């Protein structure tokens, strides 16, 4: 069924997309990965704010 020299790779997930944050000091947009350093790439400030989402969020309250 499979030839000896042929190795099939399983379906791999695509690489994770960076999450964009705003710097608290200079206001620059900084991409962060899950294993990255938590600091601005322009001024190296360590307080970053997550950008607002553009998705419509609606919650059901009871």
PDB file of N, H, CA, C and O in Angstrom:
ATOM      1  N   UNK A   1       0.821  -1.180   0.000  1.00  0.00           N
ATOM      2  CA  UNK A   1       0.000   0.000   0.000  1.00  0.00           C
ATOM      3  C   UNK A   1       0.873   1.256   0.000  1.00  0.00           C
ATOM      4  O   UNK A   1       0.677   2.136  -0.838  1.00  0.00           O
ATOM      5  N   UNK A   2       1.838   1.355   0.927  1.00  0.00           N
ATOM      6  H   UNK A   2       1.998   0.640   1.607  1.00  0.00           H
ATOM      7  CA  UNK A   2       2.772   2.475   0.970  1.00  0.00           C
ATOM      8  C   UNK A   2       4.136   1.984   0.510  1.00  0.00           C
ATOM      9  O   UNK A   2       4.543   0.874   0.853  1.00  0.00           O
ATOM     10  N   UNK A   3       4.834   2.784  -0.252  1.00  0.00           N
ATOM     11  H   UNK A   3       4.503   3.686  -0.531  1.00  0.00           H
ATOM     12  CA  UNK A   3       6.189   2.408  -0.615  1.00  0.00           C
ATOM     13  C   UNK A   3       7.115   2.704   0.563  1.00  0.00           C
ATOM     14  O   UNK A   3       6.797   3.562   1.386  1.00  0.00           O
ATOM     15  N   UNK A   4       8.230   2.028   0.660  1.00  0.00           N
ATOM     16  H   UNK A   4       8.488   1.331  -0.009  1.00  0.00           H
ATOM     17  CA  UNK A   4       9.124   2.168   1.816  1.00  0.00           C
ATOM     18  C   UNK A   4       9.731   3.559   1.931  1.00  0.00           C
ATOM     19  O   UNK A   4       9.895   4.059   3.044  1.00  0.00           O
ATOM     20  N   UNK A   5      10.068   4.196   0.823  1.00  0.00           N
ATOM     21  H   UNK A   5       9.935   3.790  -0.081  1.00  0.00           H
ATOM     22  CA  UNK A   5      10.727   5.494   0.860  1.00  0.00           C
ATOM     23  C   UNK A   5       9.767   6.660   1.000  1.00  0.00           C
ATOM     24  O   UNK A   5      10.216   7.797   1.146  1.00  0.00           O
ATOM     25  N   UNK A   6       8.461   6.421   0.961  1.00  0.00           N
ATOM     26  H   UNK A   6       8.097   5.497   0.842  1.00  0.00           H
ATOM     27  CA  UNK A   6       7.478   7.495   0.992  1.00  0.00           C
ATOM     28  C   UNK A   6       6.920   7.656   2.399  1.00  0.00           C
ATOM     29  O   UNK A   6       6.310   6.732   2.937  1.00  0.00           O
ATOM     30  N   UNK A   7       7.123   8.802   2.986  1.00  0.00           N
ATOM     31  H   UNK A   7       7.619   9.553   2.549  1.00  0.00           H
ATOM     32  CA  UNK A   7       6.559   9.087   4.304  1.00  0.00           C
ATOM     33  C   UNK A   7       5.489  10.155   4.147  1.00  0.00           C
ATOM     34  O   UNK A   7       5.733  11.209   3.561  1.00  0.00           O
ATOM     35  N   UNK A   8       4.325   9.881   4.662  1.00  0.00           N
ATOM     36  H   UNK A   8       4.127   9.024   5.138  1.00  0.00           H
ATOM     37  CA  UNK A   8       3.234  10.843   4.581  1.00  0.00           C
ATOM     38  C   UNK A   8       3.184  11.656   5.863  1.00  0.00           C
ATOM     39  O   UNK A   8       3.214  11.108   6.965  1.00  0.00           O
ATOM     40  N   UNK A   9       3.108  12.956   5.707  1.00  0.00           N
ATOM     41  H   UNK A   9       3.083  13.401   4.813  1.00  0.00           H
ATOM     42  CA  UNK A   9       3.010  13.829   6.881  1.00  0.00           C
ATOM     43  C   UNK A   9       1.544  14.004   7.241  1.00  0.00           C
ATOM     44  O   UNK A   9       0.706  14.160   6.353  1.00  0.00           O
ATOM     45  N   UNK A  10       1.221  13.979   8.526  1.00  0.00           N
ATOM     46  H   UNK A  10       1.902  13.852   9.247  1.00  0.00           H
ATOM     47  CA  UNK A  10      -0.167  14.220   8.919  1.00  0.00           C
ATOM     48  C   UNK A  10      -0.528  15.686   8.670  1.00  0.00           C
ATOM     49  O   UNK A  10       0.347  16.546   8.569  1.00  0.00           O
ATOM     50  N   UNK A  11      -1.811  15.950   8.574  1.00  0.00           N
ATOM     51  H   UNK A  11      -2.522  15.252   8.656  1.00  0.00           H
ATOM     52  CA  UNK A  11      -2.258  17.331   8.387  1.00  0.00           C
ATOM     53  C   UNK A  11      -1.848  18.153   9.596  1.00  0.00           C
ATOM     54  O   UNK A  11      -2.207  17.837  10.730  1.00  0.00           O
ATOM     55  N   UNK A  12      -1.089  19.213   9.338  1.00  0.00           N
ATOM     56  H   UNK A  12      -0.797  19.469   8.417  1.00  0.00           H
ATOM     57  CA  UNK A  12      -0.594  20.047  10.423  1.00  0.00           C
ATOM     58  C   UNK A  12      -1.414  21.327  10.474  1.00  0.00           C
ATOM     59  O   UNK A  12      -1.897  21.806   9.448  1.00  0.00           O
ATOM     60  N   UNK A  13      -1.567  21.876  11.667  1.00  0.00           N
ATOM     61  H   UNK A  13      -1.175  21.488  12.500  1.00  0.00           H
ATOM     62  CA  UNK A  13      -2.271  23.140  11.832  1.00  0.00           C
ATOM     63  C   UNK A  13      -1.414  24.267  11.265  1.00  0.00           C
ATOM     64  O   UNK A  13      -0.186  24.196  11.311  1.00  0.00           O
ATOM     65  N   UNK A  14      -2.051  25.303  10.734  1.00  0.00           N
ATOM     66  H   UNK A  14      -3.049  25.362  10.697  1.00  0.00           H
ATOM     67  CA  UNK A  14      -1.267  26.440  10.248  1.00  0.00           C
ATOM     68  C   UNK A  14      -0.606  27.153  11.427  1.00  0.00           C
ATOM     69  O   UNK A  14      -1.087  27.049  12.555  1.00  0.00           O
ATOM     70  N   UNK A  15       0.477  27.868  11.185  1.00  0.00           N
ATOM     71  H   UNK A  15       0.868  27.952  10.268  1.00  0.00           H
ATOM     72  CA  UNK A  15       1.139  28.567  12.287  1.00  0.00           C
ATOM     73  C   UNK A  15       0.211  29.613  12.895  1.00  0.00           C
ATOM     74  O   UNK A  15      -0.577  30.226  12.174  1.00  0.00           O
ATOM     75  N   UNK A  16       0.287  29.828  14.199  1.00  0.00           N
ATOM     76  H   UNK A  16       0.927  29.330  14.785  1.00  0.00           H
ATOM     77  CA  UNK A  16      -0.631  30.774  14.842  1.00  0.00           C
ATOM     78  C   UNK A  16      -0.376  32.200  14.370  1.00  0.00           C
ATOM     79  O   UNK A  16       0.766  32.609  14.160  1.00  0.00           O
ATOM     80  N   UNK A  17      -1.464  32.948  14.208  1.00  0.00           N
ATOM     81  H   UNK A  17      -2.392  32.616  14.379  1.00  0.00           H
ATOM     82  CA  UNK A  17      -1.369  34.343  13.806  1.00  0.00           C
ATOM     83  C   UNK A  17      -1.047  35.183  15.035  1.00  0.00           C
ATOM     84  O   UNK A  17      -1.532  34.889  16.128  1.00  0.00           O
ATOM     85  N   UNK A  18      -0.234  36.225  14.871  1.00  0.00           N
ATOM     86  H   UNK A  18       0.160  36.464  13.984  1.00  0.00           H
ATOM     87  CA  UNK A  18       0.070  37.073  16.027  1.00  0.00           C
ATOM     88  C   UNK A  18      -1.138  37.893  16.447  1.00  0.00           C
ATOM     89  O   UNK A  18      -1.958  38.272  15.611  1.00  0.00           O
ATOM     90  N   UNK A  19      -1.247  38.164  17.727  1.00  0.00           N
ATOM     91  H   UNK A  19      -0.580  37.856  18.406  1.00  0.00           H
ATOM     92  CA  UNK A  19      -2.302  39.017  18.259  1.00  0.00           C
ATOM     93  C   UNK A  19      -1.734  40.424  18.344  1.00  0.00           C
ATOM     94  O   UNK A  19      -0.620  40.611  18.832  1.00  0.00           O
ATOM     95  N   UNK A  20      -2.478  41.410  17.880  1.00  0.00           N
ATOM     96  H   UNK A  20      -3.384  41.258  17.484  1.00  0.00           H
ATOM     97  CA  UNK A  20      -2.003  42.796  17.841  1.00  0.00           C
ATOM     98  C   UNK A  20      -2.369  43.507  19.137  1.00  0.00           C
ATOM     99  O   UNK A  20      -3.514  43.462  19.586  1.00  0.00           O
ATOM    100  N   UNK A  21      -1.379  44.162  19.727  1.00  0.00           N
ATOM    101  H   UNK A  21      -0.449  44.198  19.362  1.00  0.00           H
ATOM    102  CA  UNK A  21      -1.567  44.935  20.949  1.00  0.00           C
ATOM    103  C   UNK A  21      -1.104  46.366  20.711  1.00  0.00           C
ATOM    104  O   UNK A  21      -0.305  46.623  19.810  1.00  0.00           O
ATOM    105  N   UNK A  22      -1.608  47.302  21.520  1.00  0.00           N
ATOM    106  H   UNK A  22      -2.257  47.093  22.252  1.00  0.00           H
ATOM    107  CA  UNK A  22      -1.195  48.698  21.445  1.00  0.00           C
ATOM    108  C   UNK A  22      -0.289  49.010  22.617  1.00  0.00           C
ATOM    109  O   UNK A  22      -0.569  48.613  23.748  1.00  0.00           O
ATOM    110  N   UNK A  23       0.794  49.717  22.352  1.00  0.00           N
ATOM    111  H   UNK A  23       1.021  50.040  21.433  1.00  0.00           H
ATOM    112  CA  UNK A  23       1.749  50.096  23.394  1.00  0.00           C
ATOM    113  C   UNK A  23       1.129  51.182  24.261  1.00  0.00           C
ATOM    114  O   UNK A  23       0.477  52.089  23.744  1.00  0.00           O
ATOM    115  N   UNK A  24       1.324  51.101  25.576  1.00  0.00           N
ATOM    116  H   UNK A  24       1.853  50.364  25.997  1.00  0.00           H
ATOM    117  CA  UNK A  24       0.798  52.090  26.502  1.00  0.00           C
ATOM    118  C   UNK A  24       1.601  53.371  26.520  1.00  0.00           C
ATOM    119  O   UNK A  24       1.117  54.379  27.035  1.00  0.00           O
ATOM    120  N   UNK A  25       2.798  53.375  25.983  1.00  0.00           N
ATOM    121  H   UNK A  25       3.191  52.556  25.564  1.00  0.00           H
ATOM    122  CA  UNK A  25       3.654  54.564  26.007  1.00  0.00           C
ATOM    123  C   UNK A  25       3.629  55.299  24.670  1.00  0.00           C
ATOM    124  O   UNK A  25       3.262  56.473  24.624  1.00  0.00           O
ATOM    125  N   UNK A  26       4.010  54.635  23.592  1.00  0.00           N
ATOM    126  H   UNK A  26       4.309  53.682  23.629  1.00  0.00           H
ATOM    127  CA  UNK A  26       4.121  55.311  22.299  1.00  0.00           C
ATOM    128  C   UNK A  26       2.916  55.088  21.392  1.00  0.00           C
ATOM    129  O   UNK A  26       2.774  55.792  20.392  1.00  0.00           O
ATOM    130  N   UNK A  27       2.036  54.124  21.711  1.00  0.00           N
ATOM    131  H   UNK A  27       2.151  53.552  22.523  1.00  0.00           H
ATOM    132  CA  UNK A  27       0.838  53.878  20.914  1.00  0.00           C
ATOM    133  C   UNK A  27       1.070  53.052  19.668  1.00  0.00           C
ATOM    134  O   UNK A  27       0.168  52.930  18.839  1.00  0.00           O
ATOM    135  N   UNK A  28       2.251  52.483  19.511  1.00  0.00           N
ATOM    136  H   UNK A  28       2.984  52.582  20.184  1.00  0.00           H
ATOM    137  CA  UNK A  28       2.554  51.662  18.331  1.00  0.00           C
ATOM    138  C   UNK A  28       1.823  50.328  18.421  1.00  0.00           C
ATOM    139  O   UNK A  28       1.582  49.812  19.513  1.00  0.00           O
ATOM    140  N   UNK A  29       1.473  49.778  17.261  1.00  0.00           N
ATOM    141  H   UNK A  29       1.668  50.197  16.375  1.00  0.00           H
ATOM    142  CA  UNK A  29       0.832  48.471  17.201  1.00  0.00           C
ATOM    143  C   UNK A  29       1.913  47.404  17.185  1.00  0.00           C
ATOM    144  O   UNK A  29       2.796  47.424  16.328  1.00  0.00           O
ATOM    145  N   UNK A  30       1.848  46.465  18.134  1.00  0.00           N
ATOM    146  H   UNK A  30       1.130  46.448  18.831  1.00  0.00           H
ATOM    147  CA  UNK A  30       2.879  45.451  18.303  1.00  0.00           C
ATOM    148  C   UNK A  30       2.274  44.062  18.153  1.00  0.00           C
ATOM    149  O   UNK A  30       1.328  43.730  18.867  1.00  0.00           O
ATOM    150  N   UNK A  31       2.801  43.231  17.232  1.00  0.00           N
ATOM    151  H   UNK A  31       3.570  43.501  16.652  1.00  0.00           H
ATOM    152  CA  UNK A  31       2.316  41.857  17.137  1.00  0.00           C
ATOM    153  C   UNK A  31       2.995  40.986  18.191  1.00  0.00           C
ATOM    154  O   UNK A  31       4.209  41.064  18.377  1.00  0.00           O
ATOM    155  N   UNK A  32       2.215  40.161  18.876  1.00  0.00           N
ATOM    156  H   UNK A  32       1.229  40.097  18.724  1.00  0.00           H
ATOM    157  CA  UNK A  32       2.763  39.247  19.873  1.00  0.00           C
ATOM    158  C   UNK A  32       2.376  37.829  19.530  1.00  0.00           C
ATOM    159  O   UNK A  32       1.231  37.561  19.164  1.00  0.00           O
ATOM    160  N   UNK A  33       3.321  36.922  19.645  1.00  0.00           N
ATOM    161  H   UNK A  33       4.251  37.140  19.942  1.00  0.00           H
ATOM    162  CA  UNK A  33       3.075  35.502  19.467  1.00  0.00           C
ATOM    163  C   UNK A  33       2.941  34.859  20.845  1.00  0.00           C
ATOM    164  O   UNK A  33       3.229  35.487  21.864  1.00  0.00           O
ATOM    165  N   UNK A  34       2.504  33.608  20.867  1.00  0.00           N
ATOM    166  H   UNK A  34       2.270  33.097  20.040  1.00  0.00           H
ATOM    167  CA  UNK A  34       2.277  32.939  22.150  1.00  0.00           C
ATOM    168  C   UNK A  34       3.573  32.737  22.924  1.00  0.00           C
ATOM    169  O   UNK A  34       3.544  32.713  24.155  1.00  0.00           O
ATOM    170  N   UNK A  35       4.701  32.591  22.250  1.00  0.00           N
ATOM    171  H   UNK A  35       4.725  32.610  21.251  1.00  0.00           H
ATOM    172  CA  UNK A  35       5.963  32.367  22.947  1.00  0.00           C
ATOM    173  C   UNK A  35       6.890  33.579  22.849  1.00  0.00           C
ATOM    174  O   UNK A  35       8.096  33.448  23.059  1.00  0.00           O
ATOM    175  N   UNK A  36       6.345  34.752  22.534  1.00  0.00           N
ATOM    176  H   UNK A  36       5.365  34.858  22.364  1.00  0.00           H
ATOM    177  CA  UNK A  36       7.160  35.949  22.346  1.00  0.00           C
ATOM    178  C   UNK A  36       7.385  36.715  23.640  1.00  0.00           C
ATOM    179  O   UNK A  36       6.854  36.361  24.693  1.00  0.00           O
ATOM    180  N   UNK A  37       8.178  37.766  23.539  1.00  0.00           N
ATOM    181  H   UNK A  37       8.610  38.053  22.684  1.00  0.00           H
ATOM    182  CA  UNK A  37       8.482  38.628  24.669  1.00  0.00           C
ATOM    183  C   UNK A  37       7.382  39.676  24.784  1.00  0.00           C
ATOM    184  O   UNK A  37       6.941  40.224  23.773  1.00  0.00           O
ATOM    185  N   UNK A  38       6.938  39.959  25.996  1.00  0.00           N
ATOM    186  H   UNK A  38       7.295  39.514  26.817  1.00  0.00           H
ATOM    187  CA  UNK A  38       5.855  40.903  26.231  1.00  0.00           C
ATOM    188  C   UNK A  38       6.425  42.304  26.389  1.00  0.00           C
ATOM    189  O   UNK A  38       6.632  42.775  27.508  1.00  0.00           O
ATOM    190  N   UNK A  39       6.679  42.970  25.260  1.00  0.00           N
ATOM    191  H   UNK A  39       6.511  42.587  24.352  1.00  0.00           H
ATOM    192  CA  UNK A  39       7.140  44.351  25.278  1.00  0.00           C
ATOM    193  C   UNK A  39       6.949  44.953  23.900  1.00  0.00           C
ATOM    194  O   UNK A  39       6.846  44.235  22.905  1.00  0.00           O
ATOM    195  N   UNK A  40       6.903  46.278  23.848  1.00  0.00           N
ATOM    196  H   UNK A  40       6.987  46.862  24.656  1.00  0.00           H
ATOM    197  CA  UNK A  40       6.739  47.002  22.589  1.00  0.00           C
ATOM    198  C   UNK A  40       7.988  46.810  21.737  1.00  0.00           C
ATOM    199  O   UNK A  40       9.105  46.800  22.255  1.00  0.00           O
ATOM    200  N   UNK A  41       7.795  46.658  20.428  1.00  0.00           N
ATOM    201  H   UNK A  41       6.888  46.666  20.007  1.00  0.00           H
ATOM    202  CA  UNK A  41       8.943  46.460  19.548  1.00  0.00           C
ATOM    203  C   UNK A  41       9.580  47.790  19.143  1.00  0.00           C
ATOM    204  O   UNK A  41      10.641  47.786  18.518  1.00  0.00           O
ATOM    205  N   UNK A  42       8.966  48.925  19.479  1.00  0.00           N
ATOM    206  H   UNK A  42       8.105  48.928  19.986  1.00  0.00           H
ATOM    207  CA  UNK A  42       9.509  50.234  19.133  1.00  0.00           C
ATOM    208  C   UNK A  42      10.265  50.841  20.309  1.00  0.00           C
ATOM    209  O   UNK A  42      11.433  51.209  20.184  1.00  0.00           O
ATOM    210  N   UNK A  43       9.574  50.944  21.481  1.00  0.00           N
ATOM    211  H   UNK A  43       8.625  50.644  21.582  1.00  0.00           H
ATOM    212  CA  UNK A  43      10.183  51.628  22.627  1.00  0.00           C
ATOM    213  C   UNK A  43      10.494  50.694  23.789  1.00  0.00           C
ATOM    214  O   UNK A  43      11.017  51.145  24.809  1.00  0.00           O
ATOM    215  N   UNK A  44      10.188  49.403  23.663  1.00  0.00           N
ATOM    216  H   UNK A  44       9.763  49.037  22.835  1.00  0.00           H
ATOM    217  CA  UNK A  44      10.468  48.366  24.667  1.00  0.00           C
ATOM    218  C   UNK A  44       9.705  48.584  25.981  1.00  0.00           C
ATOM    219  O   UNK A  44      10.138  48.117  27.034  1.00  0.00           O
ATOM    220  N   UNK A  45       8.569  49.294  25.917  1.00  0.00           N
ATOM    221  H   UNK A  45       8.218  49.673  25.061  1.00  0.00           H
ATOM    222  CA  UNK A  45       7.697  49.491  27.076  1.00  0.00           C
ATOM    223  C   UNK A  45       6.966  48.180  27.338  1.00  0.00           C
ATOM    224  O   UNK A  45       6.641  47.463  26.391  1.00  0.00           O
ATOM    225  N   UNK A  46       6.701  47.852  28.595  1.00  0.00           N
ATOM    226  H   UNK A  46       6.965  48.434  29.364  1.00  0.00           H
ATOM    227  CA  UNK A  46       6.156  46.540  28.928  1.00  0.00           C
ATOM    228  C   UNK A  46       4.663  46.536  29.231  1.00  0.00           C
ATOM    229  O   UNK A  46       4.126  45.493  29.602  1.00  0.00           O
ATOM    230  N   UNK A  47       3.970  47.669  29.086  1.00  0.00           N
ATOM    231  H   UNK A  47       4.405  48.517  28.784  1.00  0.00           H
ATOM    232  CA  UNK A  47       2.527  47.703  29.298  1.00  0.00           C
ATOM    233  C   UNK A  47       1.853  47.804  27.934  1.00  0.00           C
ATOM    234  O   UNK A  47       1.996  48.805  27.232  1.00  0.00           O
ATOM    235  N   UNK A  48       1.118  46.757  27.567  1.00  0.00           N
ATOM    236  H   UNK A  48       1.002  45.943  28.137  1.00  0.00           H
ATOM    237  CA  UNK A  48       0.446  46.682  26.283  1.00  0.00           C
ATOM    238  C   UNK A  48      -1.045  46.475  26.507  1.00  0.00           C
ATOM    239  O   UNK A  48      -1.456  45.818  27.463  1.00  0.00           O
ATOM    240  N   UNK A  49      -1.849  47.043  25.614  1.00  0.00           N
ATOM    241  H   UNK A  49      -1.516  47.577  24.837  1.00  0.00           H
ATOM    242  CA  UNK A  49      -3.301  46.934  25.691  1.00  0.00           C
ATOM    243  C   UNK A  49      -3.812  46.178  24.473  1.00  0.00           C
ATOM    244  O   UNK A  49      -3.373  46.416  23.348  1.00  0.00           O
ATOM    245  N   UNK A  50      -4.750  45.259  24.716  1.00  0.00           N
ATOM    246  H   UNK A  50      -5.107  45.066  25.630  1.00  0.00           H
ATOM    247  CA  UNK A  50      -5.318  44.485  23.620  1.00  0.00           C
ATOM    248  C   UNK A  50      -6.289  45.366  22.843  1.00  0.00           C
ATOM    249  O   UNK A  50      -7.062  46.123  23.429  1.00  0.00           O
ATOM    250  N   UNK A  51      -6.238  45.258  21.509  1.00  0.00           N
ATOM    251  H   UNK A  51      -5.610  44.643  21.033  1.00  0.00           H
ATOM    252  CA  UNK A  51      -7.117  46.052  20.671  1.00  0.00           C
ATOM    253  C   UNK A  51      -8.547  45.537  20.793  1.00  0.00           C
ATOM    254  O   UNK A  51      -8.771  44.362  21.085  1.00  0.00           O
ATOM    255  N   UNK A  52      -9.502  46.420  20.568  1.00  0.00           N
ATOM    256  H   UNK A  52      -9.320  47.374  20.331  1.00  0.00           H
ATOM    257  CA  UNK A  52     -10.898  46.018  20.582  1.00  0.00           C
ATOM    258  C   UNK A  52     -11.218  45.154  19.376  1.00  0.00           C
ATOM    259  O   UNK A  52     -10.609  45.291  18.315  1.00  0.00           O
ATOM    260  N   UNK A  53     -12.172  44.272  19.552  1.00  0.00           N
ATOM    261  H   UNK A  53     -12.667  44.160  20.413  1.00  0.00           H
ATOM    262  CA  UNK A  53     -12.598  43.396  18.468  1.00  0.00           C
ATOM    263  C   UNK A  53     -13.656  44.097  17.627  1.00  0.00           C
ATOM    264  O   UNK A  53     -14.372  44.967  18.122  1.00  0.00           O
ATOM    265  N   UNK A  54     -13.753  43.721  16.364  1.00  0.00           N
ATOM    266  H   UNK A  54     -13.171  43.014  15.962  1.00  0.00           H
ATOM    267  CA  UNK A  54     -14.762  44.279  15.480  1.00  0.00           C
ATOM    268  C   UNK A  54     -15.951  43.333  15.337  1.00  0.00           C
ATOM    269  O   UNK A  54     -16.906  43.627  14.618  1.00  0.00           O
ATOM    270  N   UNK A  55     -15.885  42.194  16.029  1.00  0.00           N
ATOM    271  H   UNK A  55     -15.110  41.955  16.613  1.00  0.00           H
ATOM    272  CA  UNK A  55     -16.997  41.250  15.996  1.00  0.00           C
ATOM    273  C   UNK A  55     -18.147  41.785  16.837  1.00  0.00           C
ATOM    274  O   UNK A  55     -17.935  42.510  17.809  1.00  0.00           O
ATOM    275  N   UNK A  56     -19.361  41.422  16.456  1.00  0.00           N
ATOM    276  H   UNK A  56     -19.533  40.833  15.666  1.00  0.00           H
ATOM    277  CA  UNK A  56     -20.528  41.805  17.235  1.00  0.00           C
ATOM    278  C   UNK A  56     -20.679  40.781  18.354  1.00  0.00           C
ATOM    279  O   UNK A  56     -20.822  39.586  18.094  1.00  0.00           O
ATOM    280  N   UNK A  57     -20.648  41.244  19.576  1.00  0.00           N
ATOM    281  H   UNK A  57     -20.532  42.215  19.787  1.00  0.00           H
ATOM    282  CA  UNK A  57     -20.811  40.371  20.731  1.00  0.00           C
ATOM    283  C   UNK A  57     -22.151  40.670  21.368  1.00  0.00           C
ATOM    284  O   UNK A  57     -22.447  41.818  21.697  1.00  0.00           O
ATOM    285  N   UNK A  58     -22.970  39.631  21.543  1.00  0.00           N
ATOM    286  H   UNK A  58     -22.730  38.698  21.275  1.00  0.00           H
ATOM    287  CA  UNK A  58     -24.267  39.798  22.160  1.00  0.00           C
ATOM    288  C   UNK A  58     -24.434  38.674  23.166  1.00  0.00           C
ATOM    289  O   UNK A  58     -24.279  37.500  22.830  1.00  0.00           O
ATOM    290  N   UNK A  59     -24.748  39.035  24.391  1.00  0.00           N
ATOM    291  H   UNK A  59     -24.874  39.989  24.664  1.00  0.00           H
ATOM    292  CA  UNK A  59     -24.902  38.059  25.470  1.00  0.00           C
ATOM    293  C   UNK A  59     -26.356  38.011  25.896  1.00  0.00           C
ATOM    294  O   UNK A  59     -27.056  39.024  25.883  1.00  0.00           O
ATOM    295  N   UNK A  60     -26.802  36.817  26.274  1.00  0.00           N
ATOM    296  H   UNK A  60     -26.233  35.995  26.285  1.00  0.00           H
ATOM    297  CA  UNK A  60     -28.153  36.647  26.774  1.00  0.00           C
ATOM    298  C   UNK A  60     -28.108  36.684  28.295  1.00  0.00           C
ATOM    299  O   UNK A  60     -27.488  35.827  28.925  1.00  0.00           O
ATOM    300  N   UNK A  61     -28.766  37.681  28.882  1.00  0.00           N
ATOM    301  H   UNK A  61     -29.269  38.378  28.370  1.00  0.00           H
ATOM    302  CA  UNK A  61     -28.791  37.823  30.335  1.00  0.00           C
ATOM    303  C   UNK A  61     -30.158  37.399  30.855  1.00  0.00           C
ATOM    304  O   UNK A  61     -31.183  37.712  30.250  1.00  0.00           O
ATOM    305  N   UNK A  62     -30.171  36.697  31.961  1.00  0.00           N
ATOM    306  H   UNK A  62     -29.339  36.443  32.453  1.00  0.00           H
ATOM    307  CA  UNK A  62     -31.447  36.268  32.563  1.00  0.00           C
ATOM    308  C   UNK A  62     -31.553  36.825  33.948  1.00  0.00           C
ATOM    309  O   UNK A  62     -32.547  36.587  34.635  1.00  0.00           O
TER     310      UNK A  62
END
